[in-house]
Amino acid sequence: MSKRKRCVADVVGYLDSFMACKRTAESPPLSQSSDGEAMQLSLRSDTSNENCSSSSGGSRPGPDTMHIPTVNEARVRLVKRADSPRFPGSVFETEMNFFCREEENIADMCVYLAEVASSSRTPEALMALVLYFMEHEPDMVMQSLKRAGLQSQLLSALCKSSARSVTDNKEGLYIRFVGHLLTLCDDEVLSDASLVKFFLLSSEKRAEEAAATPAGSKHWSQRAHCPTPPKQRRQDDSALKSAVDKFCRGKSDDTATSLALKALLHIIFRYNQATSFPGEANPCLVFAELGGFEVVTPMLNDADCKDVLHLLEVVTLCERLCPSYDAALQQLVILLIRLVAREDTKCENDVLTIALRVLVNGTSLVPHALRDSNRRRERSQLAEFSTKRLMSDNTPLNVAAFILCSAVNIVKWEVASRCDEFARCLVNCPDFLSRIAELTLQCYNAEETERNVVSGYYALLLAVLSLIDTPKVQLRVPVITAVAQATKGTETGKAVESKPMKLIVAILQEFLLFQSTAGSLTKSGLVSMSTIIESVVKCNGIEISSDS
């Protein structure tokens, strides 16, 4: 059979298919197109290939035949381009976008659950929030909140309601949960005053809840419509407590008040240690402004007041409390003196030691707290306690040091104000000055560093007492006599026989040098000590050579 001759239609069809293939080969590179355009290009290539093969009728490949990209080749080239870091729609960027969206979802969901827990005020809502933290890891959730800038919003949501109402008598678990969140937050977030307010209100005693409710039937609208069975309620409470224990990585039986006080202590500690807190966001000042002293000082009358004392110890380190909160600080000093007198009879050294540390801070801020005539009882209590403890051989060194510091703070103010009420109470005991001088020399000659340090405090008390000079009492001569008797017959006594106060000045100078070496000497302490030394030198006509 003879072959069919080609016609014009065959030639035109071949040219059309050839031009379509050429247009496909000359299309722009995939890196300059979007994903949708790349897919259209692949489809066009596939269609063109089909047209070429069908229209050519099985044309023979030759050296001049152009290579037509197939769909698979286009896809391979697309993947290679996408793997390149310079490709704007790369796999890396896609994964990062997905990761960021996932973090944003976690942060948003966490804030939402916090809002629900605060507004619904049910243990179930708190349980959902705790479980969400545990599902996504607490550290990871807080990091997601940090990157989203929502840490402060989370704490604000949790602290906008009272802890008592949020969890239906589960305030201890709620406060413990929020308190543990503080340890995971940044320092800047803790500068919010709402945190101090929340924990301060949560630490208040619930006297109104202790009172019995009046008997009588309630209105039908106030009755519980679907009471939870006691067994189911116990199971829910146990599950919530287990979840909070797991979140906080440990168990705790502390009361809600104790947990709130510890949370306040943590905030102030973080403020004292960090440098990123705003200057005006001092939690000690916020505490005082919100009436914190009025809230916590009555707790000093409780049987267990260690948490209150620990909190007051760090709060009273803030010198900016004066003079705005002078009255509250004076009341605190009075209550501390009563506590010290009460604990002295119980011989509980733990509470006594902490109370004395707070008393040192309090008398440093308001040394005039005992100046009024109506404070005669507290003044006598403190003087009696001080003389009894300082003259005893069984008093621990740290307790003696705290007592000496408190007495020095008060007597130093009396010297500047030309008063003598507390100083006269101290020296009412005939052997007080002689005993203090003996202890000064004993501690100074001891080999233990702790006793050497305490000798500096003893010498400081003798120095400020020697400066008391009022119409009622002058103590310079009695102090000199006591020091001379204590050093009589010793090598030190022979060296300072003509001027016994030289020994006190020498001890104070060594004490000042020790504090400077230990790094515990502050600017105010240096000025105060230098003033006392100069006054003693001037009053006793002591000449200090450069070699001494």
C-alpha positions in Angstrom: 0.0 0.0 0.0 1.4 3.4 -0.9 1.8 6.0 1.8 -0.7 8.9 2.1 0.7 12.1 0.8 1.1 15.0 3.2 -1.4 17.8 2.9 -1.4 21.4 4.0 -3.4 20.5 7.2 -0.6 18.1 8.3 2.1 20.7 8.0 0.1 23.4 9.8 -0.7 21.0 12.7 3.0 20.1 13.1 4.0 23.7 13.2 1.4 24.6 15.8 2.6 21.8 18.1 6.2 22.7 17.6 5.5 26.4 18.5 3.6 25.3 21.6 6.6 23.3 22.8 9.0 26.1 22.1 6.8 28.6 24.2 6.9 26.1 27.1 10.7 25.8 27.0 11.1 29.6 26.9 8.8 30.2 29.9 10.3 32.2 32.9 12.2 30.2 35.7 10.2 28.8 38.5 12.1 30.8 41.2 10.4 33.9 39.9 6.8 32.5 40.1 4.6 31.6 42.9 3.4 28.1 43.7 0.2 28.5 41.8 2.1 29.6 38.6 4.5 26.7 39.0 1.6 24.3 39.1 0.1 25.9 36.0 3.5 25.7 34.2 3.6 22.0 35.0 0.2 21.5 33.7 0.9 23.4 30.5 4.1 21.4 30.0 2.2 18.2 30.4 -0.5 19.4 28.0 2.1 20.6 25.5 3.9 17.2 25.7 0.7 15.4 24.9 0.0 17.8 22.0 3.5 17.3 20.7 3.3 13.6 20.8 -0.2 13.4 19.3 0.3 16.0 16.7 3.7 14.8 15.5 2.3 11.4 15.0 5.4 9.8 16.6 8.0 12.1 15.1 11.6 11.0 15.2 13.9 12.6 17.6 16.9 14.3 16.1 19.8 16.4 17.0 17.8 19.6 16.5 14.9 18.4 18.6 14.3 20.7 21.7 14.0 19.0 25.1 10.5 19.4 26.5 10.4 19.6 30.4 8.0 17.0 31.8 5.8 17.4 34.9 8.1 15.3 37.0 11.1 17.4 36.0 9.2 20.6 36.8 8.3 19.2 40.3 11.9 18.2 41.0 13.1 21.7 40.0 10.4 23.3 42.2 11.5 21.2 45.3 15.2 22.1 44.7 14.4 25.7 44.5 12.2 25.5 47.6 15.0 23.9 49.6 17.3 26.9 48.9 17.4 29.4 51.9 17.2 32.2 49.4 13.9 31.1 48.1 11.2 33.3 49.8 8.7 30.5 50.2 11.3 28.0 51.5 10.5 25.0 53.7 12.4 26.6 56.6 10.2 29.8 56.5 7.1 27.7 56.3 8.1 25.6 59.3 9.0 28.8 61.3 5.7 30.4 60.4 3.9 27.2 61.6 5.9 27.2 64.8 5.1 30.8 65.5 1.5 30.3 64.9 1.6 27.3 67.2 3.2 29.4 69.9 0.7 32.1 69.5 -2.1 29.6 69.8 -0.7 28.2 73.0 -0.3 31.7 74.5 -3.7 32.8 73.5 -5.3 29.6 74.8 -3.4 30.0 78.1 -4.7 33.5 78.6 -8.2 32.5 77.6 -8.2 29.7 80.2 -6.8 32.1 82.8 -9.7 34.5 82.0 -12.2 31.6 82.4 -10.6 30.5 85.7 -10.8 34.1 87.0 -14.4 34.8 85.8 -16.1 31.5 86.4 -14.5 31.0 89.8 -14.8 27.2 89.8 -12.3 24.5 90.6 -13.0 22.9 87.2 -11.7 26.0 85.4 -8.6 26.0 87.5 -8.1 22.3 86.8 -8.4 22.9 83.0 -5.7 25.7 83.3 -3.3 23.5 85.3 -3.7 20.6 82.9 -3.1 22.8 79.9 0.2 23.9 81.5 1.2 20.3 82.2 0.2 19.2 78.7 2.5 21.7 77.0 5.2 21.9 79.7 5.1 24.9 82.1 8.5 26.3 80.9 7.5 26.1 77.3 4.2 27.8 77.9 5.9 30.6 79.8 8.4 31.0 77.0 5.6 31.2 74.5 3.9 33.8 76.6 7.1 35.8 76.8 7.7 35.8 73.1 4.1 36.8 72.6 4.3 39.5 75.2 1.5 38.0 77.2 3.1 37.1 80.6 1.8 40.3 82.3 -1.7 39.7 80.8 -1.8 36.2 82.1 -0.9 37.3 85.7 -3.3 40.3 85.4 -6.1 37.9 84.4 -5.3 35.5 87.3 -5.0 38.3 89.9 -8.1 40.4 89.0 -10.3 38.4 91.3 -10.0 37.3 94.9 -8.3 33.9 95.4 -11.1 32.9 97.8 -13.9 33.3 95.3 -12.0 31.9 92.3 -11.6 28.3 93.5 -14.6 27.8 95.8 -12.7 27.4 99.1 -9.7 26.1 97.2 -7.8 29.3 97.6 -4.7 27.6 98.9 -4.3 25.7 95.6 -5.0 28.7 93.6 -2.5 30.9 95.4 0.1 28.1 95.2 -0.4 27.8 91.5 -0.1 31.6 90.9 2.9 31.8 93.3 4.7 29.1 91.3 4.1 31.0 88.1 6.0 33.9 89.6 9.1 31.7 89.6 8.8 31.2 85.8 8.1 34.8 84.9 10.6 37.5 84.0 11.6 40.2 86.5 9.9 43.0 84.6 6.5 41.3 84.9 6.8 41.2 88.7 6.8 45.0 88.9 3.0 45.1 88.5 1.3 46.5 91.6 -1.7 44.2 91.1 0.4 41.2 92.1 1.3 42.7 95.5 -2.4 43.7 95.9 -3.6 40.2 95.1 -1.3 38.4 97.5 -1.8 41.0 100.2 -5.5 40.6 100.1 -5.1 36.8 100.0 -3.1 36.9 103.2 -5.8 38.6 105.2 -7.4 36.7 108.0 -11.0 35.7 107.2 -12.6 36.7 110.5 -15.9 37.3 108.8 -15.9 33.8 107.4 -15.3 32.3 110.9 -18.5 33.7 112.2 -21.4 31.3 112.0 -24.1 32.2 109.5 -27.6 32.8 111.0 -29.9 29.8 111.0 -32.9 29.8 108.7 -34.1 28.6 105.3 -32.6 30.2 102.2 -34.6 31.5 99.3 -35.0 29.0 96.5 -32.8 31.1 94.2 -29.9 30.8 96.7 -30.1 27.1 97.0 -27.8 24.8 95.1 -29.8 23.2 92.2 -27.5 20.3 91.5 -25.4 19.6 94.5 -22.3 17.5 93.8 -22.2 14.2 95.7 -19.6 14.2 98.5 -17.7 11.3 97.1 -17.4 12.9 93.7 -16.4 16.2 95.3 -13.6 14.5 97.2 -12.4 12.9 94.1 -12.3 16.2 92.2 -10.5 17.9 95.1 -7.9 15.1 95.2 -7.4 15.3 91.4 -7.0 19.1 91.6 -4.5 18.9 94.4 -2.5 16.2 92.6 -2.4 18.3 89.5 -1.2 21.4 91.4 1.4 19.3 93.3 2.7 18.0 89.9 2.8 21.5 88.5 4.7 22.9 91.5 7.0 19.8 91.6 6.2 18.9 95.2 3.6 18.8 97.9 2.8 21.5 100.4 0.5 21.7 103.4 0.9 25.4 103.9 -2.2 27.6 104.5 -3.4 30.1 102.0 -2.1 32.9 104.2 1.3 31.4 104.5 1.5 30.8 100.7 0.5 34.4 100.0 3.1 35.8 102.4 5.8 33.6 100.8 4.7 34.9 97.3 5.2 38.5 98.5 8.6 37.5 99.9 9.5 36.1 96.5 8.5 39.3 94.7 10.6 41.5 97.0 13.6 39.2 96.9 13.5 39.2 93.1 13.3 43.0 93.2 16.3 43.3 95.5 18.4 41.0 93.3 17.4 42.2 89.8 18.4 45.4 88.1 15.7 45.4 85.4 12.8 46.5 87.7 11.5 50.0 87.0 12.7 52.5 89.6 9.2 53.6 90.6 7.9 50.0 90.9 9.3 49.3 94.3 7.2 46.4 95.8 8.1 47.5 99.4 6.5 50.9 98.7 3.5 49.3 97.0 3.2 47.0 100.0 3.1 50.0 102.4 0.9 52.1 100.2 -1.7 49.3 100.1 -1.8 49.1 103.9 0.5 46.1 104.1 1.7 46.9 107.6 -1.8 47.2 108.9 -2.7 43.8 107.3 0.3 41.7 108.4 1.4 43.2 111.8 -1.6 41.8 113.7 -0.4 38.3 112.6 2.6 38.8 115.0 0.2 37.7 117.7 -0.3 34.3 116.1 1.4 31.2 117.5 3.3 30.7 114.2 4.5 34.0 112.8 7.7 33.1 111.0 6.3 33.8 107.6 5.2 37.3 108.6 8.6 38.0 110.2 10.5 36.9 107.1 8.4 39.2 105.0 8.8 42.1 107.3 12.5 41.6 107.5 12.9 42.2 103.7 10.3 45.0 103.6 12.0 47.0 106.4 15.3 47.0 104.4 13.8 49.7 102.2 15.0 53.1 103.5 12.5 54.9 101.3 9.7 53.9 103.7 10.6 56.9 105.8 9.1 59.4 106.5 5.9 58.5 104.6 5.1 55.5 106.7 6.6 56.6 110.0 3.5 55.8 112.1 3.2 52.3 110.7 6.9 51.6 111.3 6.7 52.8 114.9 3.7 50.5 115.6 5.7 47.7 114.1 8.6 48.3 116.5 6.2 48.3 119.5 4.7 45.0 118.4 8.1 43.5 117.9 9.2 44.5 121.4 6.1 42.8 122.8 6.8 39.7 120.7 10.5 39.6 121.8 9.4 39.9 125.5 6.9 37.1 125.0 9.2 34.8 123.1 12.0 35.3 125.6 9.8 33.6 128.2 9.2 30.6 125.8 12.9 30.4 124.9 12.1 29.8 121.2 15.3 30.9 119.6 14.1 30.6 116.0 11.2 33.1 116.3 13.3 35.2 118.7 16.2 35.5 116.3 14.0 36.5 113.3 12.1 39.0 115.4 15.4 40.6 116.5 16.5 40.9 112.9 13.3 42.8 112.1 13.7 44.9 115.2 17.2 45.9 114.1 15.8 47.1 110.8 12.9 48.8 112.5 15.0 50.7 115.0 17.3 51.8 112.2 14.3 53.4 110.3 12.5 54.8 113.3 14.9 54.9 116.3 12.5 57.4 117.9 9.7 54.9 118.2 10.0 54.8 122.1 10.3 58.5 122.7 6.7 59.2 123.7 5.9 59.0 127.4 3.1 56.5 126.7 5.7 54.0 125.5 7.4 53.7 128.9 6.2 50.1 129.3 7.7 49.0 125.9 10.9 50.9 126.7 11.3 49.2 130.0 10.6 45.8 128.4 13.2 46.2 125.8 15.8 47.5 128.3 15.1 44.7 130.7 15.3 42.1 127.9 18.5 43.6 126.6 20.3 43.7 129.9 19.2 40.2 130.9 20.4 38.7 127.6 23.6 40.6 127.2 24.8 39.8 130.8 24.0 36.1 130.4 26.8 33.7 129.5 24.3 31.4 127.6 23.2 34.0 125.0 24.1 32.9 121.5 26.5 35.3 119.7 24.0 36.1 116.9 21.3 37.0 119.4 23.7 39.2 121.3 24.7 41.0 118.1 21.1 41.8 117.2 20.4 43.1 120.7 23.4 45.3 120.6 22.5 46.7 117.2 19.0 47.6 118.3 20.3 49.3 121.5 23.0 51.2 119.5 20.3 52.5 117.0 18.2 53.9 119.8 21.0 55.3 122.0 22.7 56.9 118.9 19.4 58.7 118.2 19.2 59.8 121.8 22.7 61.2 121.6 21.8 63.3 118.6 18.5 64.4 120.1 19.9 65.0 123.6 17.6 62.5 125.2 18.4 59.7 127.7 15.2 57.7 128.4 16.4 54.4 127.0 20.0 54.8 128.0 19.0 55.4 131.6 16.9 52.2 131.5 19.9 50.3 130.4 22.3 51.6 133.1 19.8 51.2 135.9 21.4 47.8 136.4 24.5 48.6 138.5 26.7 46.0 136.9 25.6 46.5 133.3 28.5 48.8 132.1 31.1 46.6 133.9 29.7 43.4 132.4 29.7 44.9 128.9 33.3 46.1 129.2 34.4 42.7 130.4 32.6 41.0 127.4 34.1 43.5 125.0 37.7 42.6 126.2 36.9 38.8 126.2 35.5 38.8 122.7 38.3 41.0 121.4 41.0 38.7 122.7 39.2 35.5 121.5 40.6 33.5 118.6 37.2 33.0 116.9 36.3 35.5 114.2 32.6 35.5 115.3 33.6 36.7 118.8 35.9 39.3 117.4 33.0 40.7 115.4 30.7 40.8 118.4 33.4 42.7 120.3 33.0 45.5 117.8 29.3 45.8 118.6 30.0 45.8 122.4 32.5 48.6 121.9 30.1 50.5 119.7 27.4 50.4 122.5 30.0 51.6 125.1 31.0 54.4 122.7 27.5 55.7 122.2 26.7 55.4 125.9 29.7 57.5 126.7 28.4 60.3 124.5 25.1 60.6 126.6 25.3 64.0 128.2 22.0 65.4 129.5 21.0 67.3 132.6 19.8 64.1 134.1 22.7 61.8 133.4 26.3 61.9 132.1 27.7 58.5 131.2 31.2 59.3 129.9 32.9 58.8 133.3 31.0 55.6 134.2 31.9 54.1 130.9 35.6 55.0 131.3 35.6 53.5 134.8 34.1 50.3 133.5 36.7 49.9 130.8 39.5 50.7 133.2 38.3 48.0 135.6 38.0 45.4 132.8 41.5 46.1 131.5 43.2 46.3 134.9 46.2 44.1 135.3 46.4 43.2 131.6 48.9 44.2 129.0 46.2 46.1 127.1 45.3 47.9 130.3 48.9 49.1 130.8 48.9 50.4 127.2 45.8 52.5 127.7 46.0 53.2 131.4 46.0 56.9 131.0 43.1 57.0 128.5 41.1 53.7 128.6 38.8 54.8 125.8 41.7 54.4 123.4 40.9 50.6 123.5 37.3 51.3 122.4 38.6 53.5 119.6 41.1 50.9 118.5 38.4 48.1 118.5 36.0 50.3 116.5 38.7 51.0 113.9 39.4 47.3 113.5 35.7 46.7 113.3 35.4 49.2 110.6 38.2 47.7 108.6 36.8 44.2 109.0 33.4 45.4 107.6 35.1 47.1 104.7 37.1 43.9 103.9 34.0 41.7 104.2 32.1 44.0 101.8 29.3 44.7 104.3 30.1 48.3 104.9 27.7 50.8 103.4 28.1 54.5 102.9 25.7 55.4 105.6 27.4 52.9 108.0 30.8 54.4 107.2 29.5 57.9 107.9 27.8 56.9 111.1 30.8 54.9 112.5 33.3 57.7 111.6 31.1 60.3 113.4 31.0 58.1 116.5 34.7 57.6 116.5 35.5 61.3 116.0 33.1 62.2 118.8 34.7 59.7 121.2 38.2 60.9 120.3 37.2 64.5 120.8 35.4 64.0 124.1 38.3 62.1 125.6 41.2 64.0 124.2 42.6 61.1 122.4 45.4 61.6 119.8 45.5 59.1 117.0 48.9 58.8 115.3 49.3 57.6 111.7 51.2 54.5 113.0 48.4 53.3 115.2 
